[in-house]
Amino acid sequence: MDLITKGFTILRGVQDPALCQQVIDDYYRYSRENVGYVDACRDDLGRERRMVNFHRYSEASMRLGTNPRVMAILDYLFGAEASVYTSLTFKFGTQQPTHRDTPHFSTWPEGYFFGVWNALEDIAPESGPLFYFEGAHRMIVDQVSIWREAKAKRPDLSEADQLLYALDVYNGEVAIRAPENGVYRLAEMKRGDVAIWHPQTPHGGSPASDPMRSRWSTVFHCAPADKQVHQHHGFFLNAGAAEPPARYIFSEAHGRKIAVAGEPGFQV
């Protein structure tokens, strides 16, 4: 019910704490095996950036992503078999500005996507917890008009750059209007808790008073197995009812389809 009324819900104690710790241990093992690569991908504070698709390296992470209880809930919400598209694993908070997932994880029909955020440790307030705007998933932002405006205002740009311009405008409007259309909430999460949010729910990473304090977590990007997830190009360009061409194939793990959509690596 919370997903309908608030656009966000938390499932308490769903994941095995030992499995959460194993993901962290696997991350350190990966870091030992790839010292040069890890060091080359640190930010200005010397912290590791978020890692894409760690579930393709860590069996513990794969088991988190295919948790039977969580997958059963997604099956019900989608009205179809849920699958894992990609994941992001965080050692530190991102302090990411307010945004929606919809442009980055677009589907046909729209909205067949959920972010599934797993706390691998108790999330400390000073580490920059996840925040969201309760109820703002109902806010309408017209991407078609934004795309038309981007082309009209910047005819000097290539289509690729016009799309990035439109994406900036869209994200900017979401960030400006979210406080007017929802209630700011911090997600208070303990190890093993799982948060699920509607794809239109504005969210981000709150400011970290101690940016070196860990915020171990993994978010899985999930969609029905019979639908493909597309990026901002499809979000703005695909005006018709037909889905764009398929982008990836699937493997399987623990009875679930897992998109073959990139190897583990830091997002820089």
SULKAQUI-V233328 format. One record per run of one state. SS is the DSSP state (A for helix, B for strand, O for the rest). FROM is the first residue (numbers start at 1). LEN is the number of residues. If there is no record, write none. Layout:
ss: [SS SS]
from: [FROM FROM]
len: [LEN LEN]
//
This chain:
ss: [O A O B O A O A O B O B O B O A O A O A O B O B O B O B O A O B O A O A O A O B O B O B O B O B O A O B O B O B O]
from: [1 2 6 8 12 17 34 35 41 42 43 48 49 51 53 54 57 59 66 68 79 82 91 99 100 106 107 114 120 125 128 130 135 136 139 143 154 159 182 183 187 194 199 203 206 217 225 230 231 232 238 250 254 256 260 265 267]
len: [1 4 2 4 5 17 1 6 1 1 5 1 2 2 1 3 2 7 2 11 3 9 8 1 6 1 7 6 5 3 2 5 1 3 4 11 5 23 1 4 7 5 4 3 11 8 5 1 1 6 12 4 2 4 5 2 2]
//
